Amino acid sequence: MDRSWILVVFFGYFATLIGIAVFRGRRMRVMSDYVLGGRRMSSFTSALSASSSGTSGWAVLVFPALAFQHGLVETWTALALVAGIWSSWTVLAKRLRRYTIAAEDSLTLPEFLEKRFGDATGTVRTVAALITLFFIVFYLSSGLIAGSKLLGTVFGLDETLGVVVTLAAVGSYTFIGGFLAVSRTDVFQATLMLAAFVILPLWLIVVTDTPFEGLGETTPGFWNPFTDRKGDSLNVIFWLSTVGWGLGYLGSQRVVQRFMAVESEDKIPQSRAIGTAWMLLVYLFALLLGLVALPALSEAGRLDDVTADPERVYLVATQVFFHPIVGGLLLSAVIAAVMSTADSQLLLASVVTTNDLPFVKRYTSALGAGARVRLARVLLVVTGVVAAAFSIFNPESVFVLVSYAWGGMGAAFAPVTIMALYWRRFNVQGAVVAMVTGTAAASIWGYYSGGPAGIMDLQPATPGCLTAVLAAVIVTLLTPRPSAATVALFNKVNAPSASPTRP
């Protein structure tokens, strides 16, 4: 594939992102604009931004690779992810938006938890911020490595340079435009991702003589969604692990931010419908790509190019079967997937560091609005450099990094967020224990593998959420009830007559 054509397409794509960032950055004056876009997001923007920021390079590189390796059984992973985004809009969006406004216009989840429980010590906010930043480094690292794989496959860049170039690309427009730029570019990138996923597998079906041919005796279960690759029936570990992928959406703070930023509660049902439909199409076509890529590449004599690293299946298929101009557009979808998540993570990290870490917050509280935004931009760069260093010195597969970060964030924040919104008796002690326990359990499952019946191979969100809920309930019931003011705020926000509010 002619690299010069790909470079032209990439530069055009990147110029578009910078243009969006510059245009949107002009409207950013105060911290609320930088963090939540002034809570002015439309249904369409919030829907595609929430969905695309929750996909990442995992959707383009890892999920087709899983289907390529395991077959039609990965249908259940796709459906779990779609159910996860639908559930997060249904369970969290309306109540969280209303509650964060009532809780002194909270801008982040750590800040909301502090205001929700009336925690004057700052403990719950600090713990939430530290856990958030911990998992963001892993997730950012996965995006930088995914971008490095693209640049290495297409342009021959070594891994270190690929990580640096990816960080520079993502950080530049996020630095310029803040939340509004990230959200608007997400819409553009979501459209590109969906178009690429529709075009690529359908074209492979056209050019392959036997696109749905089975793989013979070596993989008897490849085309059966109710068995694994070997043809064995699916066990309870598989189903529990699959549920874990969906649970991650309920604790994903970059997705939760979109709920807080939507312009009104009335827009939420429409956002949910648009976002869920986009997710369903993207993952079903990504599944189709993984299924038909194997016979297509086999017929083309290029199967060996991906067997050593199946996460390159999208990249190799694009290079083999498309003209450089079209291939460049399709490869831009990989950049889109990486950037739509990495930009949100960078932005979230800079905001949480500026707004929620006590030793930074003491300094920023004395600054004016403009100075706080500038400091947040500096911390965005610092976070990116830390994640890049981690990627360079501790390279991992995109699947391993995303599985841990996604599951860990879900385990740490899904239980505490849901209980904070729905359980009046829930208190600050239970919240802290929920976050710490969820993080610890997810980390144990993320580090180990195997065990009896493969129990340690569970997606970390499942055991993490279960242990977090159990620990939180026990500790909450054994510790004092929340204060009268805390209960009064809960009752006010959740009263049947409560109407949508704006900050």
Secondary structure, 3 states (H helix, E strand, C coil): CCHHHHHHHHHHHHHHHHHHHHHHHCCCCCHHHHHHHHHCECHHHHHHHHHHHCCHHHHHHHHHHHHHHHCHHHHHHHHHHHHHHHHHHHHHHHHHHHHHHHCCCCCCHHHHHHHHHCCCCCHHHHHHHHHHHHHHHHHHHHHHHHHHHHHHHHHCCCHHHHHHHHHHHHHHHHHHHHHHHHHHHHHHHHHHHHHHHHHHHHHHHHHCCCCCCCCHHHCCCCCCCCECCCCCECCHHHHHHHHHHHHHHHHCHHHHHHHHHECCHHHHHHHHHHHHHHHHHHHHHHHHHHHHHHHHHHHCCCCHHHHCCHHHHHHHHHHHHCCHHHHHHHHHHHHHHHHHHHHHHHHHHHHHHHHHCHHHHHHHCCCCHHHHHHHHHHHHHHHHHHHHHHHHHCCCCHHHHHHHHHHHHHHHHHHHHHHHHHCCCCCHHHHHHHHHHHHHHHHHHHHCCCCHHHHHHCCCHHHHHHHHHHHHHHHHHHCCCCCHHHHHHHHHHHCCCCCCCCC
